[in-house]
Amino acid sequence: MRKPCVGEIQSYIDPEDDAIVWRCPVCGDNGAISGWEGSFWDLSTIVTRH
Protein backbone atom coordinates (compact mmCIF):
# COMPACT_ATOMS: atom_id res chain seq x y z
CA MET A 1 0.00 0.00 0.00
CA ARG A 2 1.22 3.48 -0.85
CA LYS A 3 1.92 5.90 2.02
CA PRO A 4 0.18 9.29 1.98
CA CYS A 5 2.38 12.17 0.87
CA VAL A 6 3.04 15.00 3.33
CA GLY A 7 3.42 17.62 0.57
CA GLU A 8 1.02 20.51 0.05
CA ILE A 9 -0.84 20.66 -3.24
CA GLN A 10 -0.04 23.65 -5.44
CA SER A 11 -2.75 24.70 -7.89
CA TYR A 12 -3.87 27.36 -10.32
CA ILE A 13 -6.66 27.90 -12.82
CA ASP A 14 -5.44 27.71 -16.41
CA PRO A 15 -6.68 30.90 -18.10
CA GLU A 16 -6.95 29.18 -21.48
CA ASP A 17 -9.47 26.48 -20.55
CA ASP A 18 -10.39 27.16 -16.88
CA ALA A 19 -9.04 23.75 -15.79
CA ILE A 20 -7.73 23.53 -12.24
CA VAL A 21 -4.14 22.35 -12.61
CA TRP A 22 -2.52 20.84 -9.51
CA ARG A 23 0.75 19.24 -8.48
CA CYS A 24 2.62 18.10 -5.40
CA PRO A 25 6.20 19.36 -5.26
CA VAL A 26 7.19 16.52 -2.89
CA CYS A 27 5.98 13.36 -4.65
CA GLY A 28 5.38 14.74 -8.15
CA ASP A 29 1.75 13.68 -8.44
CA ASN A 30 -0.19 16.06 -10.68
CA GLY A 31 -3.32 16.43 -12.69
CA ALA A 32 -6.03 18.71 -13.97
CA ILE A 33 -9.70 19.05 -13.10
CA SER A 34 -12.02 20.22 -15.85
CA GLY A 35 -15.77 20.50 -16.14
CA TRP A 36 -16.15 21.90 -12.64
CA GLU A 37 -17.99 25.02 -13.83
CA GLY A 38 -21.59 24.97 -12.70
CA SER A 39 -21.00 22.11 -10.26
CA PHE A 40 -21.68 22.11 -6.51
CA TRP A 41 -18.04 23.17 -5.95
CA ASP A 42 -18.18 26.14 -8.35
CA LEU A 43 -17.99 29.14 -6.03
CA SER A 44 -17.42 31.68 -8.81
CA THR A 45 -20.70 33.44 -8.06
CA ILE A 46 -19.58 34.20 -4.49
CA VAL A 47 -15.78 34.30 -4.79
CA THR A 48 -13.91 36.54 -7.21
CA ARG A 49 -10.55 35.64 -8.70
CA HIS A 50 -7.56 37.90 -8.16
mmCIF file of the N, C-alpha and C atoms, coordinates in Angstrom:
data_MODEL
# 
_entry.id   MODEL 
# 
loop_
_atom_site.group_PDB 
_atom_site.id 
_atom_site.type_symbol 
_atom_site.label_atom_id 
_atom_site.label_alt_id 
_atom_site.label_comp_id 
_atom_site.label_asym_id 
_atom_site.label_entity_id 
_atom_site.label_seq_id 
_atom_site.pdbx_PDB_ins_code 
_atom_site.Cartn_x 
_atom_site.Cartn_y 
_atom_site.Cartn_z 
_atom_site.occupancy 
_atom_site.B_iso_or_equiv 
_atom_site.pdbx_formal_charge 
_atom_site.auth_seq_id 
_atom_site.auth_comp_id 
_atom_site.auth_asym_id 
_atom_site.auth_atom_id 
_atom_site.pdbx_PDB_model_num 
ATOM 1   N N  . MET A 1 1  ? 0.838   -1.175 0.000   1.00 0.00 ? 1  MET A N  1 
ATOM 2   C CA . MET A 1 1  ? 0.000   0.000  0.000   1.00 0.00 ? 1  MET A CA 1 
ATOM 3   C C  . MET A 1 1  ? 0.891   1.250  0.000   1.00 0.00 ? 1  MET A C  1 
ATOM 4   N N  . ARG A 1 2  ? 0.467   2.234  -0.717  1.00 0.00 ? 2  ARG A N  1 
ATOM 5   C CA . ARG A 1 2  ? 1.219   3.475  -0.845  1.00 0.00 ? 2  ARG A CA 1 
ATOM 6   C C  . ARG A 1 2  ? 0.980   4.375  0.368   1.00 0.00 ? 2  ARG A C  1 
ATOM 7   N N  . LYS A 1 3  ? 2.040   4.990  0.889   1.00 0.00 ? 3  LYS A N  1 
ATOM 8   C CA . LYS A 1 3  ? 1.921   5.899  2.021   1.00 0.00 ? 3  LYS A CA 1 
ATOM 9   C C  . LYS A 1 3  ? 1.441   7.269  1.543   1.00 0.00 ? 3  LYS A C  1 
ATOM 10  N N  . PRO A 1 4  ? 0.617   7.950  2.348   1.00 0.00 ? 4  PRO A N  1 
ATOM 11  C CA . PRO A 1 4  ? 0.179   9.294  1.979   1.00 0.00 ? 4  PRO A CA 1 
ATOM 12  C C  . PRO A 1 4  ? 1.368   10.259 1.922   1.00 0.00 ? 4  PRO A C  1 
ATOM 13  N N  . CYS A 1 5  ? 1.328   11.157 0.996   1.00 0.00 ? 5  CYS A N  1 
ATOM 14  C CA . CYS A 1 5  ? 2.377   12.170 0.867   1.00 0.00 ? 5  CYS A CA 1 
ATOM 15  C C  . CYS A 1 5  ? 2.110   13.294 1.866   1.00 0.00 ? 5  CYS A C  1 
ATOM 16  N N  . VAL A 1 6  ? 3.176   13.889 2.376   1.00 0.00 ? 6  VAL A N  1 
ATOM 17  C CA . VAL A 1 6  ? 3.040   14.998 3.327   1.00 0.00 ? 6  VAL A CA 1 
ATOM 18  C C  . VAL A 1 6  ? 3.140   16.362 2.635   1.00 0.00 ? 6  VAL A C  1 
ATOM 19  N N  . GLY A 1 7  ? 3.294   16.366 1.320   1.00 0.00 ? 7  GLY A N  1 
ATOM 20  C CA . GLY A 1 7  ? 3.420   17.622 0.574   1.00 0.00 ? 7  GLY A CA 1 
ATOM 21  C C  . GLY A 1 7  ? 2.110   18.382 0.500   1.00 0.00 ? 7  GLY A C  1 
ATOM 22  N N  . GLU A 1 8  ? 2.209   19.671 0.233   1.00 0.00 ? 8  GLU A N  1 
ATOM 23  C CA . GLU A 1 8  ? 1.021   20.511 0.053   1.00 0.00 ? 8  GLU A CA 1 
ATOM 24  C C  . GLU A 1 8  ? 0.776   20.713 -1.435  1.00 0.00 ? 8  GLU A C  1 
ATOM 25  N N  . ILE A 1 9  ? -0.460  20.520 -1.844  1.00 0.00 ? 9  ILE A N  1 
ATOM 26  C CA . ILE A 1 9  ? -0.838  20.658 -3.244  1.00 0.00 ? 9  ILE A CA 1 
ATOM 27  C C  . ILE A 1 9  ? -0.720  22.115 -3.673  1.00 0.00 ? 9  ILE A C  1 
ATOM 28  N N  . GLN A 1 10 ? -0.096  22.327 -4.813  1.00 0.00 ? 10 GLN A N  1 
ATOM 29  C CA . GLN A 1 10 ? -0.042  23.648 -5.444  1.00 0.00 ? 10 GLN A CA 1 
ATOM 30  C C  . GLN A 1 10 ? -1.018  23.615 -6.610  1.00 0.00 ? 10 GLN A C  1 
ATOM 31  N N  . SER A 1 11 ? -1.766  24.696 -6.810  1.00 0.00 ? 11 SER A N  1 
ATOM 32  C CA . SER A 1 11 ? -2.750  24.697 -7.891  1.00 0.00 ? 11 SER A CA 1 
ATOM 33  C C  . SER A 1 11 ? -2.943  26.089 -8.463  1.00 0.00 ? 11 SER A C  1 
ATOM 34  N N  . TYR A 1 12 ? -3.483  26.110 -9.668  1.00 0.00 ? 12 TYR A N  1 
ATOM 35  C CA . TYR A 1 12 ? -3.869  27.360 -10.319 1.00 0.00 ? 12 TYR A CA 1 
ATOM 36  C C  . TYR A 1 12 ? -4.939  27.050 -11.349 1.00 0.00 ? 12 TYR A C  1 
ATOM 37  N N  . ILE A 1 13 ? -5.657  28.067 -11.759 1.00 0.00 ? 13 ILE A N  1 
ATOM 38  C CA . ILE A 1 13 ? -6.657  27.899 -12.817 1.00 0.00 ? 13 ILE A CA 1 
ATOM 39  C C  . ILE A 1 13 ? -6.023  28.328 -14.132 1.00 0.00 ? 13 ILE A C  1 
ATOM 40  N N  . ASP A 1 14 ? -6.002  27.422 -15.100 1.00 0.00 ? 14 ASP A N  1 
ATOM 41  C CA . ASP A 1 14 ? -5.440  27.712 -16.414 1.00 0.00 ? 14 ASP A CA 1 
ATOM 42  C C  . ASP A 1 14 ? -6.348  28.712 -17.127 1.00 0.00 ? 14 ASP A C  1 
ATOM 43  N N  . PRO A 1 15 ? -5.836  29.884 -17.470 1.00 0.00 ? 15 PRO A N  1 
ATOM 44  C CA . PRO A 1 15 ? -6.679  30.902 -18.099 1.00 0.00 ? 15 PRO A CA 1 
ATOM 45  C C  . PRO A 1 15 ? -7.176  30.533 -19.497 1.00 0.00 ? 15 PRO A C  1 
ATOM 46  N N  . GLU A 1 16 ? -6.535  29.559 -20.133 1.00 0.00 ? 16 GLU A N  1 
ATOM 47  C CA . GLU A 1 16 ? -6.950  29.177 -21.482 1.00 0.00 ? 16 GLU A CA 1 
ATOM 48  C C  . GLU A 1 16 ? -8.194  28.303 -21.504 1.00 0.00 ? 16 GLU A C  1 
ATOM 49  N N  . ASP A 1 17 ? -8.319  27.387 -20.522 1.00 0.00 ? 17 ASP A N  1 
ATOM 50  C CA . ASP A 1 17 ? -9.472  26.483 -20.547 1.00 0.00 ? 17 ASP A CA 1 
ATOM 51  C C  . ASP A 1 17 ? -10.176 26.341 -19.195 1.00 0.00 ? 17 ASP A C  1 
ATOM 52  N N  . ASP A 1 18 ? -9.801  27.154 -18.222 1.00 0.00 ? 18 ASP A N  1 
ATOM 53  C CA . ASP A 1 18 ? -10.388 27.157 -16.875 1.00 0.00 ? 18 ASP A CA 1 
ATOM 54  C C  . ASP A 1 18 ? -10.227 25.847 -16.115 1.00 0.00 ? 18 ASP A C  1 
ATOM 55  N N  . ALA A 1 19 ? -9.318  24.979 -16.548 1.00 0.00 ? 19 ALA A N  1 
ATOM 56  C CA . ALA A 1 19 ? -9.043  23.750 -15.793 1.00 0.00 ? 19 ALA A CA 1 
ATOM 57  C C  . ALA A 1 19 ? -8.261  24.107 -14.532 1.00 0.00 ? 19 ALA A C  1 
ATOM 58  N N  . ILE A 1 20 ? -8.516  23.381 -13.462 1.00 0.00 ? 20 ILE A N  1 
ATOM 59  C CA . ILE A 1 20 ? -7.733  23.528 -12.242 1.00 0.00 ? 20 ILE A CA 1 
ATOM 60  C C  . ILE A 1 20 ? -6.548  22.583 -12.378 1.00 0.00 ? 20 ILE A C  1 
ATOM 61  N N  . VAL A 1 21 ? -5.354  23.132 -12.440 1.00 0.00 ? 21 VAL A N  1 
ATOM 62  C CA . VAL A 1 21 ? -4.138  22.350 -12.608 1.00 0.00 ? 21 VAL A CA 1 
ATOM 63  C C  . VAL A 1 21 ? -3.473  22.246 -11.234 1.00 0.00 ? 21 VAL A C  1 
ATOM 64  N N  . TRP A 1 22 ? -3.114  21.026 -10.830 1.00 0.00 ? 22 TRP A N  1 
ATOM 65  C CA . TRP A 1 22 ? -2.525  20.838 -9.512  1.00 0.00 ? 22 TRP A CA 1 
ATOM 66  C C  . TRP A 1 22 ? -1.301  19.940 -9.584  1.00 0.00 ? 22 TRP A C  1 
ATOM 67  N N  . ARG A 1 23 ? -0.430  20.097 -8.579  1.00 0.00 ? 23 ARG A N  1 
ATOM 68  C CA . ARG A 1 23 ? 0.754   19.244 -8.481  1.00 0.00 ? 23 ARG A CA 1 
ATOM 69  C C  . ARG A 1 23 ? 1.267   19.252 -7.054  1.00 0.00 ? 23 ARG A C  1 
ATOM 70  N N  . CYS A 1 24 ? 1.956   18.197 -6.698  1.00 0.00 ? 24 CYS A N  1 
ATOM 71  C CA . CYS A 1 24 ? 2.615   18.097 -5.401  1.00 0.00 ? 24 CYS A CA 1 
ATOM 72  C C  . CYS A 1 24 ? 4.119   18.202 -5.639  1.00 0.00 ? 24 CYS A C  1 
ATOM 73  N N  . PRO A 1 25 ? 4.773   19.200 -5.050  1.00 0.00 ? 25 PRO A N  1 
ATOM 74  C CA . PRO A 1 25 ? 6.205   19.355 -5.262  1.00 0.00 ? 25 PRO A CA 1 
ATOM 75  C C  . PRO A 1 25 ? 7.040   18.281 -4.564  1.00 0.00 ? 25 PRO A C  1 
ATOM 76  N N  . VAL A 1 26 ? 6.450   17.539 -3.630  1.00 0.00 ? 26 VAL A N  1 
ATOM 77  C CA . VAL A 1 26 ? 7.191   16.521 -2.895  1.00 0.00 ? 26 VAL A CA 1 
ATOM 78  C C  . VAL A 1 26 ? 7.211   15.191 -3.645  1.00 0.00 ? 26 VAL A C  1 
ATOM 79  N N  . CYS A 1 27 ? 6.036   14.682 -4.014  1.00 0.00 ? 27 CYS A N  1 
ATOM 80  C CA . CYS A 1 27 ? 5.976   13.361 -4.654  1.00 0.00 ? 27 CYS A CA 1 
ATOM 81  C C  . CYS A 1 27 ? 5.838   13.422 -6.169  1.00 0.00 ? 27 CYS A C  1 
ATOM 82  N N  . GLY A 1 28 ? 5.486   14.602 -6.703  1.00 0.00 ? 28 GLY A N  1 
ATOM 83  C CA . GLY A 1 28 ? 5.384   14.744 -8.147  1.00 0.00 ? 28 GLY A CA 1 
ATOM 84  C C  . GLY A 1 28 ? 4.032   14.405 -8.739  1.00 0.00 ? 28 GLY A C  1 
ATOM 85  N N  . ASP A 1 29 ? 3.095   13.931 -7.913  1.00 0.00 ? 29 ASP A N  1 
ATOM 86  C CA . ASP A 1 29 ? 1.750   13.682 -8.443  1.00 0.00 ? 29 ASP A CA 1 
ATOM 87  C C  . ASP A 1 29 ? 1.195   14.977 -9.015  1.00 0.00 ? 29 ASP A C  1 
ATOM 88  N N  . ASN A 1 30 ? 0.374   14.859 -10.054 1.00 0.00 ? 30 ASN A N  1 
ATOM 89  C CA . ASN A 1 30 ? -0.187  16.055 -10.677 1.00 0.00 ? 30 ASN A CA 1 
ATOM 90  C C  . ASN A 1 30 ? -1.413  15.671 -11.486 1.00 0.00 ? 30 ASN A C  1 
ATOM 91  N N  . GLY A 1 31 ? -2.148  16.678 -11.878 1.00 0.00 ? 31 GLY A N  1 
ATOM 92  C CA . GLY A 1 31 ? -3.319  16.425 -12.688 1.00 0.00 ? 31 GLY A CA 1 
ATOM 93  C C  . GLY A 1 31 ? -4.057  17.711 -13.006 1.00 0.00 ? 31 GLY A C  1 
ATOM 94  N N  . ALA A 1 32 ? -5.194  17.567 -13.624 1.00 0.00 ? 32 ALA A N  1 
ATOM 95  C CA . ALA A 1 32 ? -6.031  18.710 -13.967 1.00 0.00 ? 32 ALA A CA 1 
ATOM 96  C C  . ALA A 1 32 ? -7.487  18.315 -13.769 1.00 0.00 ? 32 ALA A C  1 
ATOM 97  N N  . ILE A 1 33 ? -8.272  19.268 -13.319 1.00 0.00 ? 33 ILE A N  1 
ATOM 98  C CA . ILE A 1 33 ? -9.698  19.052 -13.103 1.00 0.00 ? 33 ILE A CA 1 
ATOM 99  C C  . ILE A 1 33 ? -10.438 19.978 -14.057 1.00 0.00 ? 33 ILE A C  1 
ATOM 100 N N  . SER A 1 34 ? -11.247 19.407 -14.922 1.00 0.00 ? 34 SER A N  1 
ATOM 101 C CA . SER A 1 34 ? -12.023 20.220 -15.854 1.00 0.00 ? 34 SER A CA 1 
ATOM 102 C C  . SER A 1 34 ? -13.499 19.883 -15.696 1.00 0.00 ? 34 SER A C  1 
ATOM 103 N N  . GLY A 1 35 ? -14.348 20.730 -16.222 1.00 0.00 ? 35 GLY A N  1 
ATOM 104 C CA . GLY A 1 35 ? -15.773 20.496 -16.144 1.00 0.00 ? 35 GLY A CA 1 
ATOM 105 C C  . GLY A 1 35 ? -16.381 20.833 -14.789 1.00 0.00 ? 35 GLY A C  1 
ATOM 106 N N  . TRP A 1 36 ? -15.654 21.559 -13.969 1.00 0.00 ? 36 TRP A N  1 
ATOM 107 C CA . TRP A 1 36 ? -16.151 21.902 -12.636 1.00 0.00 ? 36 TRP A CA 1 
ATOM 108 C C  . TRP A 1 36 ? -17.118 23.086 -12.658 1.00 0.00 ? 36 TRP A C  1 
ATOM 109 N N  . GLU A 1 37 ? -17.116 23.850 -13.746 1.00 0.00 ? 37 GLU A N  1 
ATOM 110 C CA . GLU A 1 37 ? -17.986 25.023 -13.833 1.00 0.00 ? 37 GLU A CA 1 
ATOM 111 C C  . GLU A 1 37 ? -19.445 24.594 -13.725 1.00 0.00 ? 37 GLU A C  1 
ATOM 112 N N  . GLY A 1 38 ? -20.190 25.274 -12.881 1.00 0.00 ? 38 GLY A N  1 
ATOM 113 C CA . GLY A 1 38 ? -21.593 24.967 -12.704 1.00 0.00 ? 38 GLY A CA 1 
ATOM 114 C C  . GLY A 1 38 ? -21.865 23.813 -11.742 1.00 0.00 ? 38 GLY A C  1 
ATOM 115 N N  . SER A 1 39 ? -20.814 23.207 -11.205 1.00 0.00 ? 39 SER A N  1 
ATOM 116 C CA . SER A 1 39 ? -20.999 22.107 -10.259 1.00 0.00 ? 39 SER A CA 1 
ATOM 117 C C  . SER A 1 39 ? -21.233 22.652 -8.849  1.00 0.00 ? 39 SER A C  1 
ATOM 118 N N  . PHE A 1 40 ? -21.482 21.757 -7.920  1.00 0.00 ? 40 PHE A N  1 
ATOM 119 C CA . PHE A 1 40 ? -21.675 22.114 -6.515  1.00 0.00 ? 40 PHE A CA 1 
ATOM 120 C C  . PHE A 1 40 ? -20.476 22.888 -5.972  1.00 0.00 ? 40 PHE A C  1 
ATOM 121 N N  . TRP A 1 41 ? -19.267 22.562 -6.454  1.00 0.00 ? 41 TRP A N  1 
ATOM 122 C CA . TRP A 1 41 ? -18.041 23.171 -5.953  1.00 0.00 ? 41 TRP A CA 1 
ATOM 123 C C  . TRP A 1 41 ? -17.678 24.474 -6.658  1.00 0.00 ? 41 TRP A C  1 
ATOM 124 N N  . ASP A 1 42 ? -18.441 24.894 -7.625  1.00 0.00 ? 42 ASP A N  1 
ATOM 125 C CA . ASP A 1 42 ? -18.179 26.137 -8.348  1.00 0.00 ? 42 ASP A CA 1 
ATOM 126 C C  . ASP A 1 42 ? -18.642 27.318 -7.490  1.00 0.00 ? 42 ASP A C  1 
ATOM 127 N N  . LEU A 1 43 ? -17.688 28.008 -6.911  1.00 0.00 ? 43 LEU A N  1 
ATOM 128 C CA . LEU A 1 43 ? -17.992 29.139 -6.031  1.00 0.00 ? 43 LEU A CA 1 
ATOM 129 C C  . LEU A 1 43 ? -17.793 30.473 -6.750  1.00 0.00 ? 43 LEU A C  1 
ATOM 130 N N  . SER A 1 44 ? -17.720 30.450 -8.055  1.00 0.00 ? 44 SER A N  1 
ATOM 131 C CA . SER A 1 44 ? -17.419 31.682 -8.812  1.00 0.00 ? 44 SER A CA 1 
ATOM 132 C C  . SER A 1 44 ? -18.475 32.760 -8.636  1.00 0.00 ? 44 SER A C  1 
ATOM 133 N N  . THR A 1 45 ? -19.677 32.409 -8.256  1.00 0.00 ? 45 THR A N  1 
ATOM 134 C CA . THR A 1 45 ? -20.695 33.441 -8.056  1.00 0.00 ? 45 THR A CA 1 
ATOM 135 C C  . THR A 1 45 ? -20.537 34.154 -6.713  1.00 0.00 ? 45 THR A C  1 
ATOM 136 N N  . ILE A 1 46 ? -19.779 33.549 -5.775  1.00 0.00 ? 46 ILE A N  1 
ATOM 137 C CA . ILE A 1 46 ? -19.581 34.198 -4.485  1.00 0.00 ? 46 ILE A CA 1 
ATOM 138 C C  . ILE A 1 46 ? -18.133 34.553 -4.195  1.00 0.00 ? 46 ILE A C  1 
ATOM 139 N N  . VAL A 1 47 ? -17.207 34.028 -4.972  1.00 0.00 ? 47 VAL A N  1 
ATOM 140 C CA . VAL A 1 47 ? -15.783 34.301 -4.785  1.00 0.00 ? 47 VAL A CA 1 
ATOM 141 C C  . VAL A 1 47 ? -15.243 34.870 -6.087  1.00 0.00 ? 47 VAL A C  1 
ATOM 142 N N  . THR A 1 48 ? -14.500 35.966 -6.001  1.00 0.00 ? 48 THR A N  1 
ATOM 143 C CA . THR A 1 48 ? -13.911 36.538 -7.211  1.00 0.00 ? 48 THR A CA 1 
ATOM 144 C C  . THR A 1 48 ? -12.448 36.154 -7.290  1.00 0.00 ? 48 THR A C  1 
ATOM 145 N N  . ARG A 1 49 ? -11.969 35.963 -8.496  1.00 0.00 ? 49 ARG A N  1 
ATOM 146 C CA . ARG A 1 49 ? -10.545 35.638 -8.702  1.00 0.00 ? 49 ARG A CA 1 
ATOM 147 C C  . ARG A 1 49 ? -9.727  36.915 -8.663  1.00 0.00 ? 49 ARG A C  1 
ATOM 148 N N  . HIS A 1 50 ? -8.503  36.767 -8.199  1.00 0.00 ? 50 HIS A N  1 
ATOM 149 C CA . HIS A 1 50 ? -7.564  37.902 -8.162  1.00 0.00 ? 50 HIS A CA 1 
ATOM 150 C C  . HIS A 1 50 ? -6.400  37.639 -9.078  1.00 0.00 ? 50 HIS A C  1 
# 
